[in-house]
Amino acid sequence: MTTHDNNSTASTIPEKPTKTPPLAPVRVKIFFDWKRALIPVIIGLGMLLIPTPGGLEPRAWHMLALFVATIVAIIAKVMPMGAVCLVALTISGLFGLTPVVPGKGDVGMLSGFANSTIWLIGIAMLLSRAVIKTGLGRRVALFFISVFGKKMIGVAYGFALADLVLGPGIPSASARGGGIMYPIMQSVATAYGSEPGPTARKAGSFLAIAISQIDTIVCAMFLTAMAGNPIMASLAGDLGVHMSWTSWFVGAIVPGLVALGGVIASKQHSRSAGV
């Protein structure tokens, strides 16, 4: 009787080939609404068909048409704002409205990226995003509220101090006020039993108005507290008035602090009087 090795026998049996599952078809999707994109295109082309007004260079008129079409595309939400601006910038370079290699008296297509003010705004925006995403801004605000929040006016001063600390690094009133301060304010108001309606005046209305005005004042106190400040400083520089971060701060700190104290005190007085 002949014996066979089970292992050797099994190795001689050919394995059945496994079937590879068919790959799912790749669907190519346009990342913007082409129907909405027709609106700025039609408006831009319509302006180009209009004869150039007297006393205006054709290139200036064409640049205006591109500008109007870009604004319409942003309003219509054809694409995100950054993408719309990059498309407009590319079109202006391709058609020579802002040439890639500028000649004498021309503005280059990428000349704006050489402006230090633009980079200042961009860096501050990145820092503000990091402060919000990591929760650092929320922790700073809660720290000041925990220290000064024994009374309602102390809560307002806590919000003011937190806004002062975060202001230089977050160049956006909506990011500070709406992204950091408002959720905390809403929680504090709820803790005091103040909700929209009959109980709003217990805490919520006072804190909401105070935070709104505090945020506005802080925007004026620091060069990097609002994206529009560096642009104003750049325009002032073109007129011979040069402002650095330090000179802006020195000029705005005293009136800013006085305005902060006056706003909070007046709101507290109005709240006490029931106005």
C-alpha positions as CSV (number, residue, x, y, z in Angstrom):
1,M,0.0,0.0,0.0
2,T,1.4,3.3,-1.0
3,T,1.2,6.3,1.3
4,H,1.1,9.8,0.0
5,D,2.2,13.0,1.8
6,N,-0.8,15.2,2.3
7,N,1.4,18.4,2.1
8,S,3.0,17.4,-1.2
9,T,-0.4,16.4,-2.6
10,A,-1.9,19.7,-1.6
11,S,0.9,21.6,-3.2
12,T,0.4,20.0,-6.6
13,I,-3.3,21.1,-6.8
14,P,-3.5,24.3,-8.7
15,E,-5.1,27.2,-6.9
16,K,-8.2,28.7,-8.4
17,P,-7.5,32.3,-9.6
18,T,-9.3,34.8,-7.5
19,K,-11.5,37.2,-9.3
20,T,-10.5,40.8,-8.9
21,P,-13.6,42.9,-8.2
22,P,-14.3,45.4,-10.9
23,L,-13.1,48.9,-10.2
24,A,-15.8,51.5,-9.5
25,P,-16.1,54.1,-12.3
26,V,-14.5,57.4,-11.6
27,R,-17.0,60.2,-11.7
28,V,-15.6,63.5,-12.8
29,K,-17.6,66.3,-11.1
30,I,-17.4,70.0,-11.9
31,F,-16.5,71.7,-8.6
32,F,-18.6,74.8,-9.5
33,D,-22.1,75.5,-10.7
34,W,-21.7,76.2,-14.4
35,K,-25.2,77.7,-14.5
36,R,-24.3,80.3,-12.0
37,A,-21.0,80.8,-13.8
38,L,-22.9,82.0,-16.8
39,I,-24.1,85.1,-14.9
40,P,-20.7,86.8,-14.4
41,V,-19.6,85.7,-17.8
42,I,-22.6,87.3,-19.5
43,I,-22.2,90.5,-17.5
44,G,-18.5,90.7,-18.2
45,L,-18.9,90.1,-21.9
46,G,-21.8,92.6,-22.0
47,M,-19.6,95.3,-20.6
48,L,-16.9,94.5,-23.1
49,L,-19.4,95.0,-26.0
50,I,-20.2,98.5,-24.7
51,P,-18.0,101.1,-26.4
52,T,-15.2,102.5,-24.2
53,P,-16.3,105.8,-22.7
54,G,-14.5,108.9,-23.9
55,G,-11.3,109.8,-22.0
56,L,-10.8,106.2,-20.8
57,E,-8.3,103.8,-22.1
58,P,-9.6,100.5,-23.5
59,R,-7.5,98.4,-21.1
60,A,-9.0,100.3,-18.1
61,W,-12.5,99.6,-19.4
62,H,-11.7,96.0,-19.9
63,M,-10.2,95.8,-16.4
64,L,-13.5,97.3,-15.0
65,A,-15.5,94.6,-16.8
66,L,-13.3,91.9,-15.3
67,F,-13.6,93.5,-11.8
68,V,-17.4,93.7,-12.1
69,A,-17.6,90.1,-13.3
70,T,-15.4,89.0,-10.4
71,I,-17.6,90.7,-7.8
72,V,-20.7,89.2,-9.4
73,A,-19.1,85.7,-9.3
74,I,-18.4,86.1,-5.6
75,I,-21.9,87.3,-4.9
76,A,-23.4,84.4,-6.9
77,K,-21.1,81.9,-5.1
78,V,-19.9,80.3,-8.2
79,M,-16.7,79.2,-6.4
80,P,-15.0,80.1,-3.2
81,M,-13.8,83.7,-3.1
82,G,-10.1,82.7,-3.3
83,A,-10.7,80.5,-6.4
84,V,-12.7,83.3,-8.1
85,C,-9.9,85.8,-7.4
86,L,-7.2,83.4,-8.8
87,V,-9.3,82.8,-12.0
88,A,-9.7,86.6,-12.4
89,L,-6.0,87.1,-11.8
90,T,-5.1,84.5,-14.4
91,I,-7.5,86.1,-17.0
92,S,-6.0,89.5,-16.4
93,G,-2.5,88.1,-17.1
94,L,-3.5,86.1,-20.2
95,F,-5.2,89.1,-21.8
96,G,-2.5,91.6,-20.8
97,L,-4.7,93.7,-18.5
98,T,-2.0,93.2,-15.8
99,P,0.9,91.6,-17.7
100,V,3.1,88.9,-16.2
101,V,6.2,90.9,-17.1
102,P,5.2,94.6,-16.5
103,G,6.6,97.3,-18.7
104,K,7.2,100.9,-17.8
105,G,4.2,102.3,-15.9
106,D,2.4,98.9,-15.9
107,V,1.2,97.0,-12.9
108,G,2.4,93.4,-12.8
109,M,0.0,90.5,-12.4
110,L,1.8,89.3,-9.2
111,S,2.9,92.7,-7.9
112,G,0.4,92.6,-5.1
113,F,2.1,89.6,-3.6
114,A,5.2,91.7,-3.1
115,N,3.3,94.0,-0.8
116,S,4.4,93.4,2.8
117,T,0.9,94.6,4.0
118,I,-0.7,91.7,2.2
119,W,1.7,89.2,3.8
120,L,1.0,90.7,7.2
121,I,-2.7,90.1,6.8
122,G,-2.1,86.6,5.5
123,I,0.2,85.6,8.4
124,A,-2.2,87.1,11.0
125,M,-5.1,85.1,9.4
126,L,-3.1,81.9,9.7
127,L,-2.2,82.6,13.3
128,S,-5.9,83.4,14.1
129,R,-7.0,80.1,12.6
130,A,-4.5,78.3,14.8
131,V,-5.7,80.2,18.0
132,I,-9.3,79.2,17.3
133,K,-8.7,75.6,16.2
134,T,-6.5,74.8,19.2
135,G,-9.0,76.4,21.6
136,L,-6.4,78.8,23.0
137,G,-8.7,81.8,22.4
138,R,-11.5,80.1,24.3
139,R,-9.1,79.3,27.2
140,V,-7.9,82.9,27.4
141,A,-11.4,84.3,27.5
142,L,-12.5,81.7,30.2
143,F,-9.5,82.6,32.3
144,F,-10.3,86.3,32.4
145,I,-13.9,85.6,33.1
146,S,-13.1,83.2,35.9
147,V,-10.9,85.9,37.5
148,F,-13.1,88.9,37.1
149,G,-16.5,87.3,36.7
150,K,-17.8,87.6,40.3
151,K,-20.3,90.3,39.1
152,M,-21.8,91.0,35.7
153,I,-19.7,94.1,35.1
154,G,-16.7,91.9,35.9
155,V,-17.7,89.5,33.2
156,A,-17.8,92.3,30.7
157,Y,-14.3,93.5,31.8
158,G,-13.1,89.9,31.5
159,F,-14.4,89.8,27.9
160,A,-12.7,93.2,27.3
161,L,-9.3,91.9,28.6
162,A,-9.6,88.7,26.6
163,D,-10.3,90.7,23.4
164,L,-7.3,92.9,24.1
165,V,-5.0,89.9,24.4
166,L,-6.4,88.2,21.3
167,G,-6.8,91.3,19.2
168,P,-3.2,91.6,17.9
169,G,-3.2,88.1,16.6
170,I,-6.7,87.7,15.2
171,P,-7.3,90.3,12.4
172,S,-11.0,89.7,12.2
173,A,-13.8,91.1,14.3
174,S,-16.1,88.2,13.3
175,A,-13.5,85.6,14.2
176,R,-13.0,87.0,17.7
177,G,-16.5,88.1,18.4
178,G,-18.5,85.4,16.7
179,G,-16.0,82.5,16.9
180,I,-14.7,82.9,20.4
181,M,-16.6,85.5,22.5
182,Y,-20.2,84.9,21.5
183,P,-20.4,81.2,22.4
184,I,-18.9,81.9,25.8
185,M,-21.3,84.9,26.3
186,Q,-24.3,82.8,25.4
187,S,-23.2,80.1,28.0
188,V,-22.7,82.8,30.7
189,A,-26.1,84.3,29.9
190,T,-27.8,80.9,30.1
191,A,-26.1,80.3,33.5
192,Y,-27.7,83.5,34.8
193,G,-31.1,82.3,33.5
194,S,-31.1,84.9,30.7
195,E,-32.7,83.6,27.5
196,P,-34.1,85.5,24.5
197,G,-37.5,86.9,25.5
198,P,-38.6,88.2,28.9
199,T,-35.4,87.3,30.7
200,A,-33.0,88.8,28.0
201,R,-32.3,91.9,30.1
202,K,-31.0,89.9,33.1
203,A,-27.6,89.3,31.4
204,G,-27.8,88.4,27.7
205,S,-28.7,91.8,26.1
206,F,-26.1,93.6,28.3
207,L,-23.3,91.2,27.4
208,A,-24.3,91.0,23.7
209,I,-24.1,94.8,23.2
210,A,-21.0,95.1,25.3
211,I,-19.1,92.5,23.4
212,S,-20.1,94.0,20.1
213,Q,-18.8,97.4,21.0
214,I,-15.7,96.0,22.7
215,D,-14.8,94.1,19.6
216,T,-15.3,97.3,17.5
217,I,-13.0,99.3,19.8
218,V,-10.3,96.6,19.9
219,C,-10.3,96.6,16.1
220,A,-9.1,100.2,16.1
221,M,-6.5,99.7,18.8
222,F,-4.1,97.3,16.9
223,L,-2.8,97.4,13.4
224,T,-3.3,93.7,13.1
225,A,-6.7,93.6,14.9
226,M,-8.6,94.0,11.6
227,A,-7.7,93.2,8.0
228,G,-8.6,96.7,6.9
229,N,-6.1,98.4,9.2
230,P,-2.9,97.5,7.3
231,I,-4.6,98.6,4.1
232,M,-5.3,102.0,5.6
233,A,-1.7,102.2,6.8
234,S,-0.5,101.4,3.3
235,L,-2.7,104.1,1.8
236,A,-1.4,106.5,4.4
237,G,2.1,105.5,3.5
238,D,1.4,106.5,-0.1
239,L,0.6,110.0,1.1
240,G,3.8,110.2,3.1
241,V,2.4,109.2,6.6
242,H,4.3,106.1,7.7
243,M,2.7,104.0,10.5
244,S,4.3,101.0,12.1
245,W,2.6,98.5,14.4
246,T,4.2,100.3,17.4
247,S,3.2,103.8,16.3
248,W,-0.4,102.7,15.6
249,F,-0.5,101.1,19.1
250,V,0.9,104.1,20.9
251,G,-1.6,106.4,19.2
252,A,-4.6,104.2,19.8
253,I,-4.0,102.6,23.2
254,V,-5.1,105.6,25.4
255,P,-8.3,106.5,23.6
256,G,-9.1,102.8,23.2
257,L,-8.8,102.0,26.9
258,V,-10.9,105.1,27.8
259,A,-13.6,104.0,25.2
260,L,-13.6,100.4,26.6
261,G,-14.1,101.6,30.2
262,G,-16.8,104.1,29.1
263,V,-18.7,101.6,27.1
264,I,-18.8,99.0,29.8
265,A,-19.7,101.5,32.5
266,S,-22.5,103.1,30.4
267,K,-24.0,99.7,29.6
268,Q,-23.9,98.7,33.2
269,H,-25.6,101.9,34.2
270,S,-28.3,101.4,31.5
271,R,-28.8,97.8,32.7
272,S,-29.1,99.0,36.4
273,A,-31.6,101.7,35.3
274,G,-33.6,99.1,33.4
275,V,-33.2,101.0,30.1
